[in-house]
Amino acid sequence: MANDLTFSITRTRFDEDYSPSDSSRLTTNFANLARGERRQENLRAALTMIDERANDLAGTPDRYRLQLDIVSVAVAFPDGGADAEFPLLEMLDVTIVDQHTGERHHGILGNNFSSYLRDYDFSVLLPSSEGLPADFGVLHGALFQQFLASSAFHDGFGAEPVVCISVSTSQTYRRTGYVHPVLGAEYEHEHSSLTDDYFGRMGMQVRYFQPAGASAPLAFYSRGDVTADYTDLQLIGTIATMETFQKIYRPEIYAANTPAGDTYRPTLDHADFTPTPVTYDREERSRLGITQGRWTEEHLVAPHGAFLSRLVAEPVPAR
């Protein structure tokens, strides 16, 4: 079954001239910035913030510049038809350019994680179900792990991806006492969340860290050990990129003027923060999640339902 799936990868440079492709989710961090009258101004401001944060973390003013590529993954199904290929996911791939030496350092794949199927699961399937479906996230996790086991992934990447997102406003976080030299102070949360379980279906576990100079911890999801599997410079690239996006999308948390303490409960009602110069419509993002979920139902879940049901019954691919 899994051998019948074919994955393909395309790359798009994320810079001030970026325009989303027709297959990109409009609610994705990078795609959302590249819309409207201020699109280029937004992109330029976000990229400047990313570079400044990278140099701040590295302690080397103006030395590093981050080059970001959008990695788009499509999956082709053997049953053919009009919907034989589907845009499965998009992630960011980071390259850290040393402007003093000219060296280019490959960063971490992942960072942002965009998925139409996740829109379907959270915005269509879950609201229409009585309680949490027993197989919630199973299909998404199976397709993600099939991709990581594919030749398309192994031919293009040498390390496991790391997804970095915001902390949850429904959880309380407490410092553990462990401090990583780049990731910063580690936090633990009260209990596993729906998002944790969903990423768990993808084989990923979460750890929370608040980097030096940050207002709040970030959630790092990986299949390995985020503290040991990557270089300091690779981690700097991910932190700089995703902390910038979170400052734009959740300024109440990540642009707060007072950083999180030993015990922290994030809230979007917090008023003491410094907004970024980037404009963003958070309400539109919520509305589009439903639209994108229904589109996924029409073009993925419905036409390939029988095949996908057989796929999730297969063992999870070995790493």
C-alpha positions as CSV (number, residue, x, y, z in Angstrom):
1,M,0.0,0.0,0.0
2,A,2.5,2.6,1.1
3,N,4.7,1.7,-1.8
4,D,1.9,2.9,-4.1
5,L,2.2,6.4,-2.8
6,T,4.6,8.8,-4.6
7,F,5.9,11.9,-2.9
8,S,7.3,14.9,-4.8
9,I,9.0,18.0,-3.4
10,T,9.2,21.5,-4.8
11,R,11.1,24.5,-3.3
12,T,10.1,28.1,-3.3
13,R,12.3,30.9,-1.9
14,F,10.6,32.9,0.9
15,D,11.9,36.4,0.4
16,E,10.4,39.9,-0.1
17,D,9.2,38.9,-3.6
18,Y,7.5,35.7,-2.5
19,S,3.9,35.1,-3.7
20,P,2.0,32.0,-2.5
21,S,1.4,29.2,-5.0
22,D,-2.2,28.1,-5.9
23,S,-1.7,25.0,-3.7
24,S,-0.5,26.9,-0.5
25,R,-2.9,27.2,2.4
26,L,-3.7,30.9,2.8
27,T,-3.6,30.6,6.6
28,T,0.0,29.4,6.6
29,N,2.3,31.8,8.4
30,F,4.4,32.7,5.4
31,A,1.5,32.7,2.9
32,N,-0.6,35.0,5.0
33,L,2.1,37.7,5.1
34,A,2.4,37.7,1.3
35,R,-1.2,39.0,0.7
36,G,-2.8,42.5,0.5
37,E,-1.5,45.9,-0.3
38,R,1.3,45.7,2.3
39,R,2.6,42.3,1.3
40,Q,6.1,43.3,0.4
41,E,6.4,45.6,3.4
42,N,5.2,42.8,5.6
43,L,7.7,40.3,4.1
44,R,10.6,42.7,4.4
45,A,9.8,43.5,8.0
46,A,9.5,39.9,9.0
47,L,12.7,38.9,7.3
48,T,14.6,41.7,9.0
49,M,13.2,40.6,12.4
50,I,14.4,37.0,11.7
51,D,17.9,38.1,10.8
52,E,18.2,40.5,13.8
53,R,17.0,37.7,16.2
54,A,19.5,35.2,14.7
55,N,22.4,37.6,15.2
56,D,21.2,38.5,18.7
57,L,21.1,34.8,19.7
58,A,24.5,34.2,18.1
59,G,26.0,37.3,19.8
60,T,27.4,38.4,16.5
61,P,25.8,41.6,15.1
62,D,25.1,41.6,11.4
63,R,27.1,38.4,10.8
64,Y,24.3,36.0,9.8
65,R,21.5,36.1,7.3
66,L,18.8,33.4,7.1
67,Q,17.7,32.1,3.8
68,L,14.3,30.4,3.9
69,D,12.9,27.9,1.4
70,I,9.3,26.7,1.5
71,V,9.4,22.9,1.0
72,S,6.1,21.8,-0.6
73,V,5.3,18.1,-0.5
74,A,2.7,16.6,-2.8
75,V,1.4,13.0,-2.7
76,A,0.2,11.1,-5.7
77,F,-2.3,8.3,-5.4
78,P,-2.4,5.2,-7.6
79,D,-6.1,5.3,-8.1
80,G,-5.8,8.2,-10.5
81,G,-8.6,10.6,-11.4
82,A,-8.9,14.3,-11.2
83,D,-7.6,14.3,-7.6
84,A,-4.7,11.9,-8.1
85,E,-2.3,14.4,-6.6
86,F,-2.8,16.3,-3.4
87,P,-0.7,19.1,-1.7
88,L,0.1,17.2,1.5
89,L,2.2,19.6,3.5
90,E,4.6,22.5,3.6
91,M,7.5,23.2,5.9
92,L,10.3,25.8,6.0
93,D,13.9,24.8,5.4
94,V,16.5,27.1,6.8
95,T,20.0,27.9,5.6
96,I,22.2,30.2,7.7
97,V,24.6,32.3,5.6
98,D,27.8,33.6,7.3
99,Q,28.2,37.0,5.7
100,H,31.8,37.2,7.0
101,T,33.1,34.0,5.6
102,G,30.6,33.2,2.8
103,E,29.9,29.8,4.4
104,R,26.4,28.3,4.2
105,H,25.2,26.2,7.0
106,H,22.1,23.9,6.5
107,G,19.6,24.6,9.3
108,I,16.6,22.5,10.3
109,L,13.7,21.4,8.1
110,G,10.3,21.9,9.7
111,N,9.9,25.1,11.7
112,N,6.4,26.0,10.4
113,F,4.1,23.1,9.6
114,S,1.2,23.6,7.1
115,S,-1.3,20.9,6.3
116,Y,-4.7,20.9,4.7
117,L,-5.5,17.6,6.3
118,R,-5.0,19.2,9.8
119,D,-7.6,21.8,8.8
120,Y,-10.0,19.0,8.0
121,D,-9.4,17.2,11.2
122,F,-9.7,20.2,13.5
123,S,-12.2,22.4,11.6
124,V,-14.5,19.9,10.0
125,L,-14.2,16.4,11.5
126,L,-13.8,17.3,15.2
127,P,-16.7,19.8,15.4
128,S,-19.0,17.4,13.6
129,S,-18.2,14.5,16.0
130,E,-19.6,13.6,19.4
131,G,-16.5,13.7,21.5
132,L,-13.0,12.9,20.2
133,P,-12.9,10.3,17.5
134,A,-10.8,7.3,18.5
135,D,-8.7,7.6,15.3
136,F,-8.3,11.3,15.4
137,G,-5.1,12.3,13.6
138,V,-4.2,8.7,12.6
139,L,-4.4,9.4,8.9
140,H,-2.5,12.6,9.2
141,G,0.2,10.8,11.2
142,A,0.4,7.9,8.8
143,L,0.9,10.1,5.7
144,F,3.5,12.2,7.5
145,Q,5.5,9.2,8.6
146,Q,5.2,7.6,5.1
147,F,6.7,10.8,3.7
148,L,9.6,10.7,6.2
149,A,10.3,7.1,5.2
150,S,10.2,7.9,1.4
151,S,13.1,8.2,-0.9
152,A,11.9,11.8,-1.7
153,F,12.7,12.8,1.9
154,H,15.9,10.8,2.3
155,D,17.3,12.1,-1.0
156,G,16.7,15.7,0.0
157,F,17.4,15.9,3.8
158,G,19.8,14.4,6.2
159,A,18.1,15.2,9.5
160,E,14.7,14.8,11.2
161,P,12.4,17.8,11.0
162,V,11.5,20.0,14.0
163,V,8.2,21.8,14.2
164,C,8.2,24.9,16.5
165,I,4.8,26.4,17.5
166,S,3.2,28.5,20.2
167,V,2.5,27.4,23.7
168,S,-1.2,26.7,24.5
169,T,-3.4,29.2,26.3
170,S,-5.2,26.3,28.0
171,Q,-2.0,25.1,29.9
172,T,0.1,26.2,32.8
173,Y,3.9,25.8,32.3
174,R,6.6,25.5,35.0
175,R,10.3,25.7,34.7
176,T,12.2,22.5,35.3
177,G,15.6,24.0,36.2
178,Y,17.3,22.8,33.1
179,V,18.8,25.5,30.9
180,H,20.1,24.7,27.4
181,P,22.8,27.0,26.0
182,V,20.7,28.0,23.0
183,L,17.2,26.8,23.6
184,G,17.1,28.4,27.0
185,A,15.1,27.5,30.1
186,E,13.0,24.4,29.8
187,Y,9.4,24.3,30.9
188,E,7.0,21.4,31.5
189,H,3.2,21.5,31.1
190,E,0.4,20.1,33.2
191,H,-0.9,17.4,30.9
192,S,-0.8,16.2,27.3
193,S,-3.0,18.4,25.0
194,L,-5.0,17.5,21.9
195,T,-2.2,19.1,19.8
196,D,0.4,16.9,21.7
197,D,-1.6,13.8,20.9
198,Y,-2.0,14.9,17.3
199,F,1.7,15.4,16.8
200,G,2.2,12.2,18.7
201,R,0.4,10.4,15.8
202,M,3.2,11.8,13.6
203,G,5.8,10.2,15.9
204,M,6.8,13.6,17.5
205,Q,7.2,14.5,21.1
206,V,7.2,18.0,22.6
207,R,9.6,19.9,24.8
208,Y,9.2,23.6,25.8
209,F,12.0,26.1,26.0
210,Q,12.3,29.9,26.5
211,P,15.4,31.2,24.7
212,A,17.3,34.1,26.2
213,G,15.6,37.4,25.5
214,A,12.3,35.7,24.7
215,S,9.0,36.7,26.3
216,A,7.6,33.1,26.4
217,P,8.6,29.5,25.8
218,L,8.1,27.9,22.4
219,A,6.9,24.3,21.8
220,F,9.4,22.1,19.9
221,Y,8.1,18.9,18.4
222,S,10.6,16.3,17.1
223,R,11.0,12.6,16.6
224,G,14.5,12.8,18.2
225,D,16.3,14.8,20.9
226,V,16.0,18.5,20.1
227,T,18.8,19.3,22.6
228,A,21.4,16.9,21.2
229,D,20.6,16.2,17.5
230,Y,21.3,19.7,16.1
231,T,24.1,22.3,16.3
232,D,23.7,25.6,18.1
233,L,23.6,27.4,14.8
234,Q,20.8,25.2,13.5
235,L,18.7,25.8,16.6
236,I,19.3,29.5,16.3
237,G,17.9,29.5,12.8
238,T,14.7,27.8,14.0
239,I,14.3,30.0,17.0
240,A,14.8,33.2,15.1
241,T,12.4,32.2,12.4
242,M,9.5,30.9,14.5
243,E,9.8,33.4,17.4
244,T,9.4,36.1,14.7
245,F,6.2,34.5,13.3
246,Q,4.8,34.1,16.8
247,K,5.5,37.8,17.6
248,I,3.4,38.6,14.6
249,Y,0.6,36.2,15.2
250,R,0.5,36.1,18.9
251,P,2.0,39.4,20.1
252,E,0.1,39.2,23.4
253,I,2.4,36.2,24.3
254,Y,5.6,36.6,22.3
255,A,5.9,40.4,22.2
256,A,4.9,40.8,25.8
257,N,7.0,43.4,27.7
258,T,7.3,41.2,30.8
259,P,8.8,37.7,30.1
260,A,7.4,34.5,31.5
261,G,8.4,33.6,35.0
262,D,8.9,30.2,36.8
263,T,5.2,29.5,36.5
264,Y,3.5,30.7,33.3
265,R,-0.1,30.7,32.0
266,P,-0.2,32.3,28.5
267,T,-3.2,34.4,27.5
268,L,-4.4,36.3,24.5
269,D,-6.1,38.8,26.8
270,H,-2.7,40.2,27.9
271,A,-2.5,44.0,27.0
272,D,1.1,44.8,27.9
273,F,2.9,44.0,24.7
274,T,4.7,45.8,21.9
275,P,3.1,45.0,18.5
276,T,5.3,44.4,15.4
277,P,5.1,46.5,12.3
278,V,3.5,43.6,10.4
279,T,-0.3,43.5,9.8
280,Y,-2.2,40.3,10.2
281,D,-5.9,39.3,10.3
282,R,-6.3,36.6,13.0
283,E,-10.1,36.3,12.5
284,E,-9.7,35.7,8.8
285,R,-7.3,32.9,9.6
286,S,-9.9,31.1,11.7
287,R,-12.6,31.4,9.0
288,L,-10.3,30.1,6.3
289,G,-9.5,27.1,8.4
290,I,-13.0,25.8,7.8
291,T,-13.0,26.6,4.1
292,Q,-9.7,24.8,3.7
293,G,-10.9,21.8,5.7
294,R,-14.0,21.4,3.5
295,W,-11.8,21.6,0.4
296,T,-9.6,18.8,1.8
297,E,-12.7,16.7,2.4
298,E,-13.7,17.1,-1.2
299,H,-10.3,16.6,-2.8
300,L,-8.6,14.1,-0.5
301,V,-10.8,12.4,2.0
302,A,-13.8,11.6,-0.3
303,P,-12.1,10.5,-3.5
304,H,-9.4,8.5,-1.7
305,G,-11.3,7.2,1.3
306,A,-11.0,3.5,0.6
307,F,-7.3,3.7,-0.2
308,L,-6.6,5.8,2.9
309,S,-8.5,3.4,5.2
310,R,-6.3,0.5,4.0
311,L,-3.2,2.7,4.4
312,V,-3.7,3.5,8.1
313,A,-4.1,-0.2,8.9
314,E,-0.5,-0.8,7.8
315,P,2.4,-0.7,10.4
316,V,4.2,2.7,10.9
317,P,7.3,2.8,8.7
318,A,10.6,2.3,10.4
319,R,12.9,5.3,10.5
